[in-house]
Amino acid sequence: MAFKEFDNLYIAEKPNLAEALATARGKMLGIKPEKSKGHWVIGNDAITWLFGHMYEYVEPEAYSSDYEKWRMSDLPIVPEDWKRTAEYSAKKLAKYPDLKKRQASKLSHLAHVVSLLPKAKRIINAGDAEREGQLLVDELLEENGVDPFGNDIGRVWVSSFAEKDVIKAIEGIFPNAEKRNLFNAAVARSKADWLHGMNMTRFSTIEGRKSGADGVVNIGRVQTPTLKLVVDRDREIANFKAVDHYLPRATFKHANGDFSANYVIPEDLSGLDSEGRLVDKSVAEAITNKIAGKNGRVIEFTRSAKSKSAPLPYSLSALQSECSSKLGLTAQETLDVAQSLYERHKATTYPRSDSRYLPKSILDGEAPQIMQNLVGIMEHKESASAANMSLKSKAWDDSKVTDHHGIIPTMEATASVIAKMTPMERSVFSLIAKAFIAQFHPDHQWNALSATVEVEGEKFKATGKQVTNAGWKVVYGVNAVDEDEEEGDNETQALPAMSKTDSVSVAKSDVTSKRTTPPSVFNDGTLIGAMAAVHKFVTDPSVKKMLKDTSGIGTEATRANIIEGLLKNGLLVRAGKTKLISTSKGGVLIDQASKLSSEIVSPGLTAAWEERLKAISEGKYDAEKFIDELVQSLKTIIETKKTAGGSSSGVKIEPIEGHGEACPKCKKGKMMTRQTKAGKAFLSCSQYFGKDNPKNCGHAIWPKDEEDVTGLDCPKCKKGKLVYRKTRDGRDFQSCNQYFGKDDPKNCGYAVWPKADIPEPEVKGGNSSPTPNCTKCGKGFMVERTSKTSGKKFLACNNWRKNDPLSCDAVQWLSEPSYRPPRPKFG
């Protein structure tokens, strides 16, 4: 098909947006869109597309061959005349060979797009409705001699793929010049990331080599603080020491019914640790014995009315956290599903939103039709039918909506559309739909109850919750717990009606054993949440405020990519599907970067940037001034190191015995001292070239530590001793010390879980080996467990293993349960 002069040339960010625009434009003009190679034709209009960013700033060596060698004297590198390229760098092509084929396709399509530019009377920027979407089309125009802000350049702002919304966006095309400040902010962000990443990576790598570190130390203003969050958490878990503590409890009889209460621990009670926990079990038992069967009185009873409004609609970060928790999705998987709901099914609005609020125009416009569609979907029929469209939740706030609003269903989200979705798409859509429906249900209301009882001079406190109006919780199920549930609101016992001075008697008293637990390992959802609320991890008040005001580090569109990048570079690994754990490489990078400059690992840097970039996008700050300030900051960091005499303050790993000796396995490499993420030194062969490399030697030697030995012989191999150990996520267990590394045929492999539940085995006849006491298999030990379903205590053989039909399933209940629960899961 021969080219012709076009009235309008739309340049979309991606092919699917181009198709949505073509369909909508065809509907407007009553013309069927025709797809040519590389673009759509609709009458006198053409619509083409890009594949995201087509250009990037060239690397330092493209400015001068002098930069091919990394020298401290060259830093900071600051281009005078910034250059972009559409080609991947030689280093990137060498690292990822598959990019070569992709690059050829990319350059061919780019040439086609460029050839269309002079054939159009007007060009329309149809990038995504955000900062980067603005940049990727404008930079293409700029690189090809077209003024992005000329009179013949328009902007279409698409926030929903629903046909009606796309038509509305086309009808509202405005001059691209109105987004000049947004473009300036995007360019400033791009240059700043280049300056910080290129210079700090070279700086950290050069310093690291002085202290014997191998490889490139990649630094990124979002990537590095994110990695530090995980490294810090993992070290906190590794260094965690569990503390056993105890809490007396009592069941009280009242004229109107029984209730349970916990002991109120006085500050001056003996047996407390520095955190105020009762660690002396004998003190706890003395209290329960003291009150057993005694009478007491209610000294305080309160009832206060409380209410909670519905959770807000989702931003992308909130949706990623929820999908990780409830559906087991990674951050990238959630983004992919949300993108499919938006682009393919046109069932939800723009997914990369950082807002959880909605404009009032939707309340007065689309909301009734959206709700009517949800009534037609069986899962939502009841809650959508009960929605009160006259209610106005706190989500409807124009002042908190900027480029995008919270993610909600569109008017095209009908039962027939939902039927075409995959099961996972339906699950994610269901979360989005419920959040929307909840905005039209009343507040959840309840009475918070509290009673304090005194008996024999000791105080016990009971709390309860009396729901007066389920409100929006009927949408999720009345037992749902919302994200901001107040502490103590999860106490659901129904306290009987009582008054101050009422008499009570102790029906039962016992001691509850507790054990402190380490912080949870990060997963995609909690790490995304930590990035968005990173102010909670800093102490400086000014930095904390900046981070809170700028919604943390990264953006809704980039956080999933940051995590995937850390995984791809070997700085994080997955444990299971969604758990994220730092590698020794990641830990060393953070240690090294921290010693060089606290700014490199601080989330405060990106907070300050985002504050400036926001001001630039609003026309309140000069982009060049921002870049000048960044360059000065880089000079200060680097010059401080130079004036210190060039000495390295990188992390030096002290060699241990055997360092530098020939590898006994491959005979080629030397044994080098390395560190785990927890800082434990070990030796490994220098012939290790990265995970899954077939040339790896992989030989490692771990120093023999002073083991925490139980004193018990291993009942399996009869050679080793049982020692206490700890998993990566902080769980304690016992295992045989005859373990010599993964896949070693000499391994014993015996383990007992968990250490806290293992009673002292009976030792007979002076023999140091315990006597097995399981009457079923005759080999294992009966250890005390607690049923997760009934809370009852029971004994179970420690030879039971999940999904192992050959393991022993002996169970002995310590008190007969009212019903027989399924086999408890432990170990």
C-alpha positions in Angstrom: 0.0 0.0 0.0 1.5 3.3 -1.1 2.0 6.0 1.5 -0.1 9.1 1.4 -0.4 12.4 3.2 -2.0 11.9 6.7 -4.0 14.4 8.6 -3.0 12.8 11.9 -0.2 10.4 12.8 -0.7 8.9 16.3 2.5 7.4 17.8 1.4 4.9 20.6 3.7 3.5 23.2 2.9 -0.1 22.4 1.1 -2.1 19.7 -2.0 -2.9 21.8 -2.6 0.8 22.5 -2.3 1.5 18.8 -4.9 -1.1 18.1 -7.3 0.4 20.7 -6.8 3.8 19.2 -7.4 2.5 15.7 -10.6 0.7 16.8 -11.9 3.8 18.6 -10.9 6.2 15.7 -12.7 3.8 13.2 -15.8 3.9 15.3 -15.7 7.7 15.4 -15.3 8.0 11.6 -17.5 5.1 10.6 -14.5 3.5 8.8 -13.0 0.0 9.3 -9.3 0.3 10.2 -6.8 -1.3 7.8 -3.6 -2.7 9.2 -0.5 -2.1 7.0 3.0 -3.2 7.9 4.0 -1.2 10.9 0.9 1.0 11.2 -2.9 1.3 11.0 -4.7 3.4 8.5 -8.2 4.9 9.3 -9.3 7.3 6.5 -6.7 10.1 6.5 -5.3 9.1 9.8 -2.4 6.7 10.6 -1.6 5.1 13.9 1.8 3.5 14.5 3.5 2.2 17.6 6.8 1.9 19.5 8.0 -0.8 21.9 8.4 1.3 25.0 11.7 3.3 25.1 13.4 3.1 21.7 16.4 5.3 22.8 18.8 5.4 25.7 21.8 7.6 26.6 25.1 6.1 25.3 27.6 4.7 27.7 30.8 6.7 28.7 33.1 5.0 26.2 30.9 6.2 23.4 32.0 9.8 24.3 35.7 8.9 24.5 37.8 5.8 24.2 39.6 7.0 27.3 36.7 5.9 29.4 37.1 2.2 28.3 39.5 1.9 31.2 38.0 2.6 34.6 40.0 5.2 36.5 39.2 7.3 39.6 40.8 10.3 38.0 38.1 10.4 35.3 35.2 10.7 37.8 32.7 12.1 37.7 32.0 11.6 34.0 29.6 14.4 32.9 28.7 14.6 29.2 28.7 18.1 27.8 26.6 17.1 24.8 24.3 14.3 25.7 23.8 11.6 23.0 21.1 9.0 22.6 21.2 5.8 20.7 18.6 3.2 19.5 21.2 0.5 19.5 22.1 -1.7 22.5 25.6 -1.3 23.8 28.3 -3.8 22.9 28.5 -4.9 26.6 24.8 -5.5 26.7 24.8 -7.5 23.5 27.7 -9.6 24.8 25.9 -10.3 28.1 22.5 -11.0 26.5 23.2 -12.6 23.0 19.4 -12.9 22.2 19.2 -9.1 22.1 21.0 -9.1 18.7 17.9 -10.5 16.9 15.6 -8.2 18.8 17.7 -5.2 18.0 17.5 -5.8 14.2 13.7 -6.0 14.5 13.6 -2.9 16.7 15.7 -0.8 14.3 13.7 -1.9 11.3 10.4 -0.8 12.9 12.0 2.4 14.2 13.0 3.3 10.6 9.5 2.7 9.5 8.1 5.0 12.2 10.6 7.7 11.3 9.6 7.5 7.6 6.0 8.3 8.5 6.9 11.6 10.4 7.2 13.9 7.3 4.0 12.4 5.8 1.7 13.8 8.5 0.2 17.2 9.0 -0.1 16.7 12.7 1.6 14.2 15.1 -0.1 13.0 18.2 1.9 11.7 21.2 0.0 8.6 22.4 2.5 7.4 25.0 1.1 6.1 28.3 -0.4 8.8 30.4 2.6 9.2 32.7 6.1 10.7 32.9 7.9 8.0 30.9 5.2 7.7 28.3 5.6 11.4 27.7 9.4 11.0 27.2 9.6 8.0 24.9 7.6 9.6 22.1 9.0 13.1 22.6 12.6 11.9 22.5 11.9 10.0 19.2 10.6 13.3 17.7 13.6 15.2 19.1 16.1 12.7 17.8 14.6 13.0 14.3 14.5 16.7 14.0 10.9 17.3 15.0 10.1 19.9 17.7 8.0 17.9 20.3 6.2 21.1 21.3 5.5 22.7 18.0 2.0 23.8 17.0 1.5 20.6 15.0 2.1 18.2 17.8 -0.8 17.0 20.0 -1.2 14.8 23.0 -3.8 12.1 23.7 -4.2 11.0 27.4 -5.6 7.5 27.6 -6.3 6.1 31.0 -8.6 3.2 30.0 -8.7 0.9 27.0 -12.5 0.8 27.1 -13.7 2.0 23.7 -15.9 4.7 25.1 -12.9 6.1 27.2 -10.5 6.0 24.3 -13.0 7.9 22.1 -13.3 10.4 24.9 -9.5 10.8 25.1 -9.3 11.3 21.3 -12.0 14.0 21.5 -10.0 15.7 24.2 -6.6 15.9 22.4 -4.7 18.9 23.6 -1.3 20.6 22.6 1.7 18.5 23.5 3.3 21.7 24.7 1.1 21.5 27.8 3.2 18.6 28.9 6.6 20.3 28.3 7.3 20.3 32.1 6.5 16.6 32.4 9.0 16.0 29.5 11.6 18.1 31.3 11.1 16.1 34.5 11.5 12.8 32.5 14.7 14.0 30.8 16.1 15.1 34.2 15.3 11.7 35.7 16.9 9.9 32.8 20.1 12.0 32.9 20.3 11.8 36.7 20.0 8.0 36.7 22.8 7.8 34.1 25.1 10.1 36.1 24.5 8.4 39.4 24.6 4.8 38.0 27.6 5.2 35.8 29.7 7.2 38.2 28.8 5.4 41.4 29.2 2.0 39.8 32.7 2.9 38.5 33.6 4.5 41.8 32.4 1.5 43.9 34.0 -1.0 41.6 37.4 0.8 41.6 37.4 1.0 45.4 36.2 -2.5 45.8 39.1 -3.9 43.7 41.6 -2.2 46.1 40.2 -4.4 48.8 40.3 -7.6 46.7 36.7 -7.7 45.6 36.0 -9.2 42.2 33.5 -8.1 39.5 31.5 -5.0 38.9 29.7 -3.3 41.8 26.4 -2.2 40.1 24.9 0.9 41.9 21.4 2.3 41.2 19.6 5.0 43.1 16.5 2.7 43.6 18.1 -0.7 43.2 20.7 -0.3 45.9 18.5 1.0 48.7 16.0 -1.8 47.8 18.7 -4.4 48.1 19.8 -2.9 51.4 16.2 -3.4 52.8 16.5 -7.2 52.0 20.1 -7.5 53.3 19.3 -5.8 56.5 16.2 -8.0 57.0 18.1 -11.2 56.3 20.9 -10.3 58.7 18.3 -9.4 61.4 16.8 -12.9 60.9 20.2 -14.6 60.9 21.3 -12.9 64.1 17.9 -13.3 65.8 17.9 -15.1 69.1 14.6 -16.6 70.1 13.3 -15.8 73.6 10.9 -18.0 75.5 8.5 -16.1 77.7 5.3 -16.9 79.5 1.9 -15.3 80.1 -0.6 -16.4 82.8 -4.2 -16.7 81.5 -7.5 -17.3 83.3 -11.0 -18.2 82.4 -13.5 -16.3 84.6 -17.1 -17.2 85.5 -19.5 -14.3 85.5 -23.2 -14.4 86.2 -23.8 -13.6 82.5 -21.2 -16.0 81.0 -17.6 -17.1 80.9 -14.7 -15.1 79.4 -10.9 -15.4 79.1 -8.4 -12.8 80.2 -4.6 -12.3 80.0 -2.4 -11.4 82.9 -1.4 -7.7 83.2 2.3 -7.9 83.8 3.5 -5.3 86.4 6.7 -3.4 85.6 8.3 -4.4 88.9 7.4 -8.1 88.6 10.4 -10.4 89.1 11.5 -12.6 86.2 11.2 -10.0 83.5 13.7 -9.4 80.8 14.8 -5.9 79.5 11.8 -5.9 77.1 9.3 -6.5 79.9 8.6 -10.1 79.0 8.1 -12.7 81.7 10.9 -15.2 81.1 10.7 -17.1 84.4 8.1 -19.8 84.0 8.1 -20.5 87.8 6.9 -16.9 88.4 4.1 -17.4 85.9 3.1 -20.7 87.4 3.1 -19.2 90.9 0.6 -16.6 89.7 -1.8 -19.2 88.2 -1.5 -21.4 91.3 -2.2 -18.3 93.5 -5.5 -17.5 91.8 -6.7 -21.0 91.1 -10.4 -21.4 92.3 -10.4 -17.9 93.9 -13.0 -15.1 93.6 -12.3 -11.7 92.2 -14.1 -8.6 91.0 -14.4 -6.4 87.9 -12.5 -3.2 88.6 -13.0 -1.7 85.2 -15.4 -2.2 82.2 -15.5 -0.1 79.1 -17.6 -0.1 75.9 -16.7 2.3 73.1 -18.3 2.6 69.7 -15.9 2.3 66.8 -16.1 2.4 63.0 -13.9 1.8 60.0 -14.5 3.0 56.5 -13.9 0.7 53.5 -10.4 0.0 52.2 -9.5 2.3 49.3 -9.4 1.1 45.7 -6.0 -0.3 44.7 -2.9 1.5 43.4 -0.5 -0.9 41.6 1.7 -1.3 44.7 -1.3 -2.1 46.9 -2.6 -4.6 44.4 0.8 -6.3 44.1 1.0 -6.6 47.9 -2.5 -8.1 48.1 -1.9 -10.5 45.2 1.3 -11.7 46.8 -0.4 -12.3 50.1 -3.7 -13.8 48.9 -2.9 -15.3 45.5 0.8 -16.1 45.8 1.8 -13.9 42.8 5.1 -12.2 42.3 5.1 -8.5 41.7 5.8 -9.0 38.0 3.0 -11.6 37.6 0.6 -9.2 39.2 1.6 -6.4 36.9 1.3 -8.7 33.9 -2.2 -9.8 34.9 -3.3 -6.2 35.6 -1.9 -5.2 32.2 -3.9 -8.0 30.6 -7.1 -6.9 32.4 -6.5 -3.4 31.1 -5.3 -4.0 27.6 -6.8 -7.3 26.5 -10.1 -7.4 28.3 -10.6 -3.7 28.7 -12.2 -4.6 32.1 -10.1 -2.4 34.4 -8.6 1.1 34.3 -4.9 2.0 33.9 -2.9 -0.4 36.1 0.3 1.5 36.8 -1.4 4.1 39.0 0.1 5.4 42.2 -3.3 6.8 43.5 -5.9 5.0 45.5 -8.5 7.8 45.1 -11.2 8.4 42.5 -12.5 11.5 40.8 -16.1 12.6 41.5 -16.9 12.6 37.8 -16.9 8.8 37.9 -19.3 8.8 40.8 -21.7 10.9 38.8 -21.0 9.2 35.5 -19.9 5.6 35.0 -20.3 4.3 38.6 -24.0 3.2 38.3 -23.4 1.3 35.0 -20.3 -0.3 36.4 -22.2 -1.5 39.5 -25.1 -2.8 37.3 -22.6 -4.9 35.3 -21.2 -6.3 38.6 -24.7 -7.3 39.7 -24.7 -9.5 36.6 -21.6 -11.4 37.8 -22.6 -14.2 40.1 -19.7 -13.8 42.5 -20.6 -10.1 43.1 -24.3 -10.3 42.6 -25.3 -10.1 46.3 -22.9 -7.4 47.4 -23.3 -5.3 44.3 -27.1 -5.5 44.6 -26.9 -4.2 48.1 -24.7 -1.3 47.2 -26.1 2.1 48.1 -25.1 4.5 45.2 -26.0 7.5 47.3 -23.1 6.8 49.7 -19.9 8.7 49.2 -16.7 7.1 50.7 -13.5 9.0 51.4 -12.1 7.5 48.1 -13.9 10.2 46.1 -11.4 13.0 46.4 -10.4 15.1 43.3 -7.6 16.8 45.2 -5.8 13.4 45.6 -6.1 12.4 41.9 -3.4 13.6 39.5 -2.6 11.8 36.2 -4.4 8.6 37.2 -7.0 7.4 39.7 -7.3 4.1 41.6 -7.7 0.9 39.7 -11.4 0.1 39.2 -13.6 -1.9 36.8 -14.7 -0.2 33.5 -18.1 -0.2 32.0 -17.0 -3.0 29.7 -16.5 -5.4 32.6 -19.6 -7.5 31.9 -20.3 -11.2 32.7 -19.4 -12.2 29.2 -16.0 -10.5 29.4 -15.3 -12.1 32.8 -16.1 -15.5 31.3 -13.2 -15.1 28.8 -10.6 -14.5 31.5 -8.2 -17.0 32.9 -8.8 -18.2 36.5 -6.0 -15.9 37.7 -7.3 -12.9 35.8 -10.7 -13.5 37.4 -9.2 -13.7 40.8 -7.3 -10.4 40.4 -10.4 -8.8 38.8 -12.4 -10.0 41.8 -10.1 -8.1 44.2 -10.5 -4.9 42.1 -14.2 -5.3 41.9 -14.7 -5.9 45.6 -12.7 -2.8 46.4 -15.0 -0.7 44.1 -18.2 -2.3 45.5 -17.1 -1.6 49.1 -17.1 2.1 48.4 -20.9 2.0 48.3 -21.4 0.1 51.6 -21.6 1.8 55.0 -18.7 1.8 57.6 -18.0 -1.3 59.5 -19.2 -0.6 63.1 -18.5 -2.3 66.4 -18.3 -1.9 70.1 -14.8 -2.4 71.5 -15.2 -4.1 74.9 -12.6 -4.2 77.7 -12.8 -5.6 81.2 -10.1 -5.6 83.9 -10.5 -8.2 86.7 -8.6 -8.2 90.0 -8.2 -11.5 91.9 -5.8 -12.0 94.9 -4.2 -8.7 94.1 -3.4 -9.7 90.5 -4.9 -8.0 87.4 -6.2 -9.7 84.3 -7.5 -7.9 81.2 -10.0 -9.2 78.6 -11.0 -7.6 75.4 -13.8 -8.3 73.0 -15.6 -7.1 69.9 -19.3 -6.7 69.4 -20.2 -6.0 65.8 -23.2 -3.7 65.4 -23.1 -3.3 61.6 -21.0 -5.5 59.3 -21.0 -2.7 56.7 -18.6 -3.0 53.8 -17.2 -6.3 55.3 -20.1 -8.2 53.8 -18.3 -7.6 50.4 -15.3 -9.5 51.6 -16.9 -11.7 54.2 -17.7 -10.6 57.8 -14.5 -12.1 59.2 -12.3 -10.1 56.8 -9.5 -8.0 58.3 -8.8 -4.8 56.5 -5.3 -3.4 56.1 -5.5 -0.8 58.8 -7.2 -3.0 61.5 -6.4 -1.5 64.8 -4.3 -3.4 67.3 -6.6 -5.5 69.5 -9.5 -5.4 67.1 -8.9 -9.0 66.2 -10.0 -10.1 69.7 -13.4 -11.6 68.7 -14.6 -13.1 71.9 -18.1 -11.9 72.9 -17.6 -10.5 76.5 -20.8 -11.0 78.6 -22.5 -7.9 79.8 -21.0 -6.8 83.1 -20.4 -3.8 85.3 -17.7 -2.5 87.6 -17.6 -4.3 91.0 -19.3 -7.4 89.6 -18.1 -10.7 91.2 -16.3 -13.3 89.2 -14.6 -16.6 90.0 -11.6 -18.4 88.5 -12.8 -21.4 86.5 -9.4 -22.3 85.0 -5.9 -20.8 85.1 -2.9 -21.9 83.0 0.4 -20.6 81.6 0.7 -19.9 77.9 4.2 -20.5 76.5 5.3 -18.0 73.9 8.5 -17.6 71.8 9.6 -14.5 70.1 9.8 -14.9 66.3 12.2 -13.3 63.9 11.0 -10.7 61.3 9.4 -12.4 58.2 11.5 -13.0 55.1 10.6 -10.4 52.5 8.3 -11.6 49.6 7.3 -9.6 46.5 4.3 -8.1 48.3 6.0 -7.1 51.5 9.1 -5.7 49.6 6.9 -3.7 47.3 5.1 -2.4 50.4 8.4 -1.6 52.0 9.6 0.3 48.9 6.3 2.3 48.9 6.5 3.0 52.7 10.3 3.1 53.0 9.9 6.1 55.4 9.2 3.5 58.1 12.8 2.2 57.8 14.6 5.6 58.3 15.1 7.6 61.4 16.0 11.1 60.1 12.8 13.2 60.5 13.4 15.3 57.4 14.2 12.3 55.2 11.3 10.4 56.7 8.9 13.2 55.7 10.3 13.5 52.2 9.9 9.7 51.7 6.4 9.7 53.0 5.4 12.7 50.8 6.9 11.1 47.7 5.4 7.6 48.2 8.7 5.9 48.8 11.3 4.7 46.3 10.7 3.6 42.8 7.4 4.1 41.0 4.3 1.9 40.4 5.7 1.2 37.0 9.3 0.3 38.0 9.2 -1.5 41.3 8.5 -5.0 39.9 11.4 -4.4 37.4 13.7 -3.4 40.2 13.1 -6.7 42.0 13.5 -8.7 38.7 16.7 -6.8 38.0 18.1 -7.7 41.5 17.2 -11.3 40.8 18.7 -11.3 37.4 22.0 -9.8 38.6 22.4 -12.5 41.3 21.9 -10.0 44.2 18.6 -11.7 45.3 17.4 -15.3 45.0 13.9 -16.8 45.4 13.1 -19.2 48.2 9.9 -20.8 47.0 7.9 -18.8 44.6 7.7 -15.4 46.3 10.2 -15.3 49.2 13.2 -13.0 48.4 16.6 -13.6 50.1 19.8 -11.7 49.5 22.9 -13.5 48.2 26.4 -13.2 49.6 27.1 -11.1 46.5 24.3 -8.7 47.5 25.5 -8.5 51.1 29.1 -7.7 50.0 27.8 -5.0 47.6 25.8 -3.3 50.4 28.7 -3.4 52.8 31.1 -2.0 50.3 28.8 0.7 49.1 27.9 1.7 52.7 31.5 2.2 53.6 32.1 4.4 50.6 29.2 6.7 51.1 26.0 6.4 53.1 24.2 8.3 50.3 24.7 5.4 47.9 22.5 3.1 49.9 20.2 5.6 51.4 16.6 5.9 50.2 16.8 9.6 51.1 18.6 10.2 47.8 15.6 9.1 45.7 13.2 10.9 48.0 15.1 14.2 47.3 15.1 13.4 43.6 11.4 12.7 43.4 10.6 15.9 45.3 12.7 17.9 42.8 11.3 16.0 39.8 7.7 16.6 40.9 8.5 20.3 41.2 10.1 20.3 37.7 6.9 18.6 36.3 4.9 21.4 37.8 7.1 24.1 36.4 8.3 25.1 39.9 12.0 24.0 39.6 14.6 24.2 36.9 15.8 20.9 35.4 19.3 22.1 34.7 19.7 23.3 38.3 18.7 19.8 39.5 21.4 18.2 37.3 24.0 20.7 38.5 23.2 19.9 42.1 23.6 16.2 41.4 26.9 16.6 39.7 28.2 18.7 42.6 27.0 15.9 45.0 28.9 13.3 43.0 32.1 15.4 43.0 31.9 15.8 46.8 31.6 12.0 47.3 34.5 11.3 45.0 36.7 14.1 46.0 36.3 13.2 49.7 37.8 9.8 48.8 40.6 11.3 46.7 41.7 13.7 49.5 41.7 10.8 51.9 44.7 9.6 50.1 42.9 7.1 47.9 42.9 4.5 50.6 40.2 2.0 50.3 37.5 1.9 52.9 35.8 -1.0 51.0 34.9 -4.2 52.8 38.0 -6.3 53.3 37.4 -10.0 53.9 40.0 -11.2 56.3 41.7 -14.4 54.9 41.1 -17.6 56.9 43.3 -20.7 57.2 43.7 -22.3 53.8 43.3 -19.1 51.7 45.4 -19.3 48.6 46.0 -23.0 48.6 45.4 -25.1 45.5 41.8 -26.5 45.1 41.9 -30.2 46.0 39.0 -30.9 43.6 39.8 -29.3 40.3 43.5 -28.7 40.8 43.2 -25.5 38.7 41.8 -22.9 41.0 42.9 -21.5 44.4 40.8 -21.6 47.6 39.6 -18.0 48.2 38.0 -16.6 51.4 34.4 -15.5 50.9 31.5 -14.5 53.1 27.9 -15.5 53.5 25.2 -12.8 53.7 25.4 -13.3 57.5 29.1 -12.5 57.4 30.4 -16.1 58.0 33.7 -16.7 56.3 34.4 -19.9 54.2 36.7 -21.0 51.4 35.6 -21.7 47.8 37.4 -22.4 44.6 38.3 -19.4 42.4 37.1 -21.5 39.4 33.4 -20.5 40.1 32.0 -18.3 37.4 28.4 -17.8 38.5 25.3 -19.9 39.0 24.6 -22.7 36.5 27.9 -22.2 34.7 29.0 -25.6 33.4 32.7 -24.7 34.0 32.2 -24.2 37.7 34.3 -26.1 40.2 32.1 -25.3 43.2 34.3 -26.8 45.8 33.9 -25.2 49.2 35.3 -25.7 52.7 33.4 -24.5 55.8 35.5 -23.8 59.0 34.5 -26.1 61.8 32.7 -23.9 64.3 32.3 -24.6 67.9 29.0 -26.4 67.6 26.0 -26.0 69.9 25.9 -29.7 70.7 22.9 -31.2 72.5 25.0 -34.0 74.0 22.8 -36.7 72.3 24.0 -39.3 69.9 22.4 -39.4 66.5 19.8 -42.2 66.6 20.1 -42.8 62.8 23.9 -43.1 62.0 25.1 -43.7 65.6 28.3 -41.8 64.7 27.3 -38.1 65.0 26.0 -35.8 67.6 22.8 -33.8 67.4 23.5 -30.1 67.2 21.2 -27.0 67.3 20.8 -25.2 64.0 18.8 -22.4 62.5 17.1 -22.1 59.0 17.4 -19.0 56.8 14.1 -17.8 58.1 15.0 -18.2 61.7 13.4 -21.5 62.6 15.3 -23.7 65.1 15.9 -27.4 64.6 18.3 -30.2 65.6 20.3 -32.2 63.1 23.2 -34.6 63.0 26.7 -33.1 62.6 27.7 -35.8 60.1 26.7 -33.5 57.2 29.5 -32.6 54.8 27.7 -30.5 52.2 25.0 -30.9 49.6 25.0 -34.2 47.7 27.8 -35.7 49.7 27.1 -39.5 49.9 28.5 -39.6 53.4 25.8 -37.3 54.8 23.6 -38.6 57.6 20.8 -36.1 57.0 18.9 -36.8 60.3 16.9 -33.8 61.6 14.3 -33.0 64.2 11.9 -30.1 64.0 11.5 -27.8 65.9 14.0 -27.5 68.8 11.5 -25.8 71.0 9.1 -28.7 71.0 11.6 -31.5 71.7 11.5 -32.7 75.3 14.6 -34.1 77.0 14.6 -37.7 75.9 14.9 -40.4 78.6 18.4 -41.7 79.0 18.8 -45.1 80.5 21.7 -47.1 81.9 24.2 -44.2 81.7 24.2 -44.5 77.9 24.4 -41.0 76.3 22.0 -42.1 73.5 18.3 -41.4 74.1 15.9 -44.3 74.1 13.2 -44.1 71.4 9.7 -44.1 72.9 7.3 -44.3 69.9 5.3 -47.5 70.4 4.3 -47.6 66.8 7.6 -47.5 64.9 10.0 -48.1 67.8 12.5 -45.7 66.4 11.2 -42.2 66.9 10.5 -39.9 69.9 7.1 -38.6 70.9 7.2 -34.8 70.9 4.6 -32.4 72.0 2.7 -30.4 69.4 -0.4 -28.1 69.2 -3.2 -28.5 66.7 -3.6 -25.5 64.5 -7.3 -26.2 64.1 -8.4 -27.0 67.6 -5.6 -25.7 69.8 -5.4 -29.0 71.6 -2.0 -30.5 72.8 -0.9 -33.9 71.5 2.2 -36.1 71.1 3.4 -37.0 67.6 6.3 -39.1 66.5 9.2 -37.1 65.1 9.7 -39.6 62.4 6.6 -38.2 60.6 7.4 -36.3 57.3 4.9 -34.5 55.2 3.8 -36.4 52.1 6.0 -39.4 53.1 3.8 -42.6 53.3 6.7 -44.5 54.9 7.1 -42.1 57.8 5.5 -42.8 61.2 2.1 -41.1 61.8 1.7 -42.1 65.5 -0.4 -39.5 67.4 -1.5 -39.5 71.1 -3.9 -36.8 72.3 -3.1 -35.3 75.7 -6.8 -34.4 76.1 -9.5 -35.9 74.0 -10.6 -33.2 71.4 -14.3 -32.5 70.8 -13.8 -33.5 67.1 -11.0 -35.2 65.3 -9.0 -32.8 63.2 -7.0 -33.8 60.2 -3.4 -34.9 60.7 -1.5 -31.8 62.0 1.1 -30.3 59.7 4.5 -29.7 61.3 8.1 -30.0 60.5 
